[in-house]
Amino acid sequence: MVHIGGNFPGVLCFRTLCRLRTQTETEQPLPVQYGMLWLMDFAPSLSHESEVPLYRQLYEQIASKIRSGALSPGERLPATRELAGLLGLNRTTVSAAYDMLEAEGLIAGQVGRGSFVTGNAPAVTSGVDWDSLLEGSDVPAAGHSATFGKEVASFVMSRPSRDLFPLDEFRASCEAVLGRQDLATILQLGSPSGYEPLRRHLMEEARRQHLAAPGDDLIVTNGCQQALDLIGRVLLRPGDTVAVEDPVYTGLKHLLTGMGAQLVGIPVGADGMEISHLERVLSRERPRFLVVTSNFQNPTGATLPLNARRALLEAARAARVPVVENDAYGELRYSGAELPAIKQLDEHGGTVLLRSFSKVSFPGLRVGWVVGPKPLIDRLRHAKETADLHTDQLSQAVLLEFAESGRLEAHRSRMLEAGARRLAATLDACRQFLPAGCRWTKPQGGMNLWVRLAEPLDAGELLPRAQREGVAYLPGRYFAVSRLEPGALRLSFAGLAPEQIRNGLAILGRIVADEIAGAPESVEPSSAMV
Ligand SMILES: Cc1ncc(COP(=O)(O)O)c(C=O)c1O
């Protein structure tokens, strides 16, 4: 037995104690102070307010200590129950963190003895301290890489199903392009505005649909994501405020905060952004610009009705705030009447429209475009040239061929059919399997649906168990700007077959019902979003 006596300095050298313990008495249960001493050496900083779930924060901090060598091989981790008690966490949270560490080979559990550090002695480095150079530049991980028990259904990714890709039609389009006389031109460096035949085609379509006003221009980008990035680069100055939806697409949140912008979140309800809230923000804060997803918003699936589109435009015009209309999902409407784009309703030139081939066809080709006032598009072109010269021309040429041959429209019809069936399966399964007190949105298109679990459940805390049982989703906190909804989660349904959706939701429903039964407080139904 090691005595902690007066000879020890105020803070005991924990590693010495650990080594002695693992050498001499690892079979014995360790006294309660073990975890406390461990925490004196390794004080994790855990935030309940963070969008990163607690289990993942704990995992990341322990993993980083192991990788840096601050926790060395052979050291023992406190028991999950003890550490949970000391940190004021649920035991399942600590177990989930340990599971992830074990899955990565950083620790190993030994029956009856506890968990020991196994991994990663510090690597011999070149002398460059990469960890400190990169500190602060990290984007929070999406948290969906943890191991599955057996994967039944991953509702994590908002993307089309690869099973629906029309590979023969795509091959035919590639062959047509590869056989063309101008192939060498396609393979040569091109224009930052885009492959000219595709740019012309998109511009003609935009004019036909009254999306392009007389003074407008168009640039091809690497999807809507790059369009958002370029807009941020040309419009933002340090410390600027940007108005966005809350909850919001994480790709936009990370991009803007990475550029130093302050985000003001406009709550999203069943009908998209709350316009009265937006009006107050626009007039009081005068953000540098506003980003809105008019159709099938990610993550909620909500669509802005016509009167709200008009009111938004009016408020933005009055405050002289540009509107960035991100319409990545607009072509995937499964029910209800088409609505005019905000860009189409705008008679004052304050709106810029972003669209993409990603959701309707092939996200891997990375082709999207921006239509807007020429002075802005000119600046985007310069920024694009600096960033990557131009978008891959072979992808652009193949997509043009895919569109002009009629294959894109035929594929879109199949995507609409499949999307409608998948959405219907999701809504049916929510009704059938989610217990009373849970609420969910009812989108008319797109790829995402927003669920609020019955209180007091926390979707992030539930995730490790769901993953172990084969189901994954993204907890609502990933999408939060300033309104944390611990009970919320996003279900991205488009990538799953109806049968997988049903099976996945049956499992999730059972887990939720179990957790409600075991929850300490009485279950209050949460206010319905729809
Ligand atoms: C709202 C939203 N905007 C932009 C993107 C990125 O789209 P793209 O593949 O066109 O870059 C996504 C992708 O999920 C999205 O959900």
The ligand as a Gaussian input file, in Angstrom:
#p B3LYP/6-31G(d) Opt

LIG

0 1
 C      -27.724000      23.995000     -46.113000
 C      -26.565000      23.477000     -46.894000
 N      -25.822000      24.341000     -47.587000
 C      -24.760000      23.931000     -48.295000
 C      -24.392000      22.614000     -48.323000
 C      -23.201000      22.210000     -49.141000
 O      -23.666000      21.855000     -50.394000
 P      -22.704000      21.576000     -51.631000
 O      -22.488000      20.116000     -51.712000
 O      -23.457000      22.128000     -52.794000
 O      -21.451000      22.327000     -51.383000
 C      -25.130000      21.676000     -47.605000
 C      -24.741000      20.270000     -47.588000
 O      -25.184000      19.468000     -46.790000
 C      -26.250000      22.116000     -46.868000
 O      -26.993000      21.275000     -46.174000

